Amino acid sequence: MVYGKVVLTAISIIAFLGNSLTVLLFIKKSELLKKTYNCLILALAVQDILQAIFIAILPGYILDEDAYTLPPDRTLRWMFCKLFWSQFFIFALGIASVYTCLMLTFDRWLAVVMPLTFKKYEKSKLVVFSTVLFPWIAGTCFEITAPLRATTTQVNGSFSCAWKTPEYSSKTIVIATFTFLGMIVVPGALMVIAYSRIIVHMKRSEIRIEVIRNNQRMVRKSNALKALKRVTTTAFFASGIIIVCWLPDQLYYALSQVNLTELGTTIHFVFKSLAFANSCINPAIYCFSNRAYRTGLRELFGCFCCKVHPQGGELSGPGEAVHPS
């Protein structure tokens, strides 16, 4: 439908442009990528950019289902249906984004609750590489059922891609339940638990600082806590929004695997659009929850629509104070 294509086109363009600004900002301030937190934010932006591109080029979204002609070669045709037509990449990227936010949450939990352990590992290249790579692996593994269900069919000498008819069995129910839990429920629950612990710990720290506020050492700790709180707030909103956006779509898809819902309906389109819209929201979260990000945008493009605090500074790493520019 035309309305749906307009919505998806808007999502694709806004997500691509907004997250490209984030990537450019980190390219300009490459020294920030020594921190795990900033590397994960960059990885999330890259995932959102790729998702915006796939919305634009995959058949059945902005383009029509028959926008592409299947390759004549059998192997290429098989690859097209399994990897491209099945929409494997676009949803694998979505799950990777969920797990990237889980890694962000774990990073914040360490920084707030276990600061000594955090300082020990925060600059480790191996830790940074592992936390950035793990979400991509998780997204690929949990979405592997999509290409397994895609196949090629031949009707009157013409080849096309199609879904294998699912068999309603206990095995199907187990697989659908396992993938749904792994894709969204388990990481979402871990985020809720971690942020609950973070909030409790920060409240206690604020109370201790307030009691002996006149102590110069406590003043410095208070400033450090405020900086830590700002960075954690950005991660909190990014993590919360991604769960809100992706949960309905993943639940609907899981139910379709056991023939309780039907794919391709209007409600399914609404849920998919909500999931994809998360890619548009992330740059706004960075802008409105992080004063330093707004400053970086202004330095790059003169972003007059983002109000900047007079003492706005560079993007801070986890636990760092924001230094005036």
N, C-alpha and C positions, 0 to 999 in steps of 0.2 A: 504494500500500500504506500501511496505517496507520502502521507503524513509520517509514517514510520521511517521512511528514507530521509526525510527532512530532519527528524529528531536525531537519527544516527549520524547524519552528516555534521550536524552541529556539535554533537559529542566528540566526533573524531577530530574536527578542526580545533575546538577549544582545548581538548586534551593534548593534542600535538603541540600547539603553540605554547600553552601554559607550562608543560613539562620541559619543553625545549629551553625556555628561559631558565629553569632550574639547572639544567645541564650546563648551559652557557655560564651560569653564575659559578658553578664549581670548576669549570675550565679556567675561568679567570682567577679564582682563588684556590688553585690546586693544592696549596699547602694544607687546606682543611681536610683533605682526603687521607691524612695520617690518622684520623680518628675513625673508629668503627661506626659511630653514629652517623657521621656525614657520608660515609661510603654507602651505608644502607639507604639513606635518603636519595642519594644519586642512583642507586640500583632501582629503587622504587620509581623514580622518574623515568629511567630507561625502559622499565617494564610497561609503564603507562604510555610512553611514546610508541613502542612496538604494538601495543594493543590498539592504539588509535590507527596505526597503519593497517593492521589486519582488518579492522572494521571497514576500512575504505576499499580493500582489495579482495576480501573473501566474497564468494558468491552467496547470495541470500541475505545480505545486509543492505548496503547501499547499492551494490550491483545485483542484477537479477540472478536467479538460480542458474540460468543457461548462458551466463555471460562468457563462459570459457568453453572452448571445444576440447574434449578429452584427447590427450596425445595418442597417436596411432600405435606407438610402441607399448607392448603389454606391461613391461616393468614400469615405465613412466606413468602409464595409466593407473597402475596399482598404487604408486607413490602419490599421485595426484589425489586419488580418492581417500587414501588412508591418512595422509598428512595435511592436505590442503582443504579438500571438500569437507572433511569430518570436523573442521573447526578446532582441531586439536591445539594449535598454537595459541589461539586467542584465549581459550579457557585455561590452558596450562600457565599462561602469563598471569591470569587472574589469581590462580591458586598460589603462584610464586609470590604475588604481591601480598597475599594473606600471610604467608610464611615470612616474608621480609618484615612485615609489621610485627610478627611474633619475635623476630630477632631484635627489632628495635625495642620491643617491650622488655626482653631479657637484658639488653644492654642498659636500659634505664633502671631495671631492678637491681642490677649489680652496682650501678653508679650510686644509687640512693641507699640501698640496704647493706651492701657489702663493698664500701668504697675502697678498702685496702686491697681486696682481691681485684677490684676493677682497675685500680692504678697499676697493678702488676701486669695485667693483660691488655689494657686498652690500646697500646701502641704496637702490639705484636702483629706482624704481617700475616702470620699463619692464622691467627684468630680472625683478623679482618677478612682474609680470603675465604675462610671456612664459613663465616656467618653470611657472607654475600653469596657464596656458591650454593649453600644448602637449600635456600628457597627455590632455586631453579631446578634442582634435583627433585625436590618434593612436588613441585608443580608438574613436572614431566611424569613422575611415577603415578600420581593420583589421577591424572587425566589420560592414562594409557588405554583405558577402556574405550575411549572414543574411536581411535583408529582401529581397534580390534573389532568394533561393531560395523565399521564401514566396509563396503565391498563394491565390486563392479558387476553390473548386469548387462545383458544383451537382449534387446528387443527388436525384432525385424532387422537384424544386422547392424543396429546402432547401439553403441555402448553408452552407459550412463552410470553414475554413482548412486548407491542406495544403502539404506541401513538394513542390516540383518534383522530378521524378525526375532525379537527376544522371546525366550521360553520362560514362562512363569514357573519357577521352581525355587526350592529352598536355597540353592546355590546363587540364583539371581538376587534373592533377598539379602543374603549374606554379603555379596559383593556391593550391592547398592548401599547397604547400611555402613559397611566398612569405608567406602569411598566418601560418603557424606560426612561421617564422623571425622575422617582424616582431613578432608578438604576444608571444613569450616568449624565444626563443633569443638573438636579438641583444641585447635589453636585459639579459638575464640574464648573457650573456658580458661585456658592458661593465661590469656591476656587479662581477663577479668580478675583472676586470682592475683596475678602479679601487680596490677595497678591498685588493687585493694590494699595490698601490703605496702606499696609505695606511698599511698595516701596516708595510711596510719603512721608510717615511719616519719614522713615529712611533718605531720601534725605534732608528733612528739618532739621533733627537732625544733620546731618553731616555738613550742612552749618552753623548752629548756633555754633557748636563746633569749626569749622575752623576759625570763626571770632574772637573768644576769646581763642585761643588755648594755649596761655601762662599761663592762669589761671590753677593752680594745680588741682582744682576741675574739670575743663573741661578735663584735661588730663585723670583723672580717668574715667570720663564719656565716653571719647573716647575709652578707652580700654574695658569698659563694652559694648559699642555699637558694637565694633568689635567682641566680643565673642557672643553677641546676633545675630549678622549678620551671623556668621558661622553656628550656630544651625539652624537659619531660612532658610539658603541656602539649607541645607540637606532636610528639610521638603518641601521646594519649589520644588526641583528636584523630590523627591519621589511622590509628589502630581501631578506634571505635567506629568511625565512619565506614571503614572497609567491611567490617562485620555486618553493619546495618544494610549496606548496599548488596553484598554478595549472598547473605543468608537466604533470602526468599528464592532467588534463582536456583541455588544449589539444592534447597529443599524440594522445590518443584521438579527439578530434574531427577532427583533421587526417587521421588514418587512415580515419575514416568517410567522408571526402570521396572517397576512392579505393576504397571498398567493402572495406576490410580489417577494419573493425570495424563493429558495429551499435549505433546509438543506442537508448536506452531500456532497456538491459539493467541488471542489478544492478551490474555493475562500473562502468558509466557513471554510475549514480546515486552510487556511492561516490566517484568522482573529482569529480563536481560538488559533492557535499557537502563534500569536502575543500577545494575551491576557495572555496566560500562561507564555510567556517569561518575562513578568513583574516581576515574582517571582525571576528570575535569575538576573534581573537588580538591584533590591533594595540593595543587599549587596554591589554591586559595587558603588552605589551612596553613601552609608555610608562611604566606604573606601576612595573614591576620593574627597568627599566634606567635610569630617570631619577629621582633622589632629589627633584628640584625638582617633578616632576609629582605625586609622592606628596604633597608638601606642599600643592600647589594643590588636590588632591582633598580633603585634610583640611580645608582652609579653606572649601571649598564645602559639603561635606556631612558633615564629621566622619567621614571614612572610616577607622574604627578598625582595619579589616582590613589597611591598608597601613602598615607600620612606617615611621616618619619619623625621619631622623637629627636629633639635637638641633640641629645647625646648618643644617638644611635651609632652602632659600631659594626665590626665585622661579625660574620657568623661565628658563633662560639662553638667549641667542641664540648662534649659531655663534661659537665662539672667545671667548665672554665667561666670566668667572668667575662663580660663583654667589654672590650677595651675601646674607649672613645677613638673615633677616627680623626 
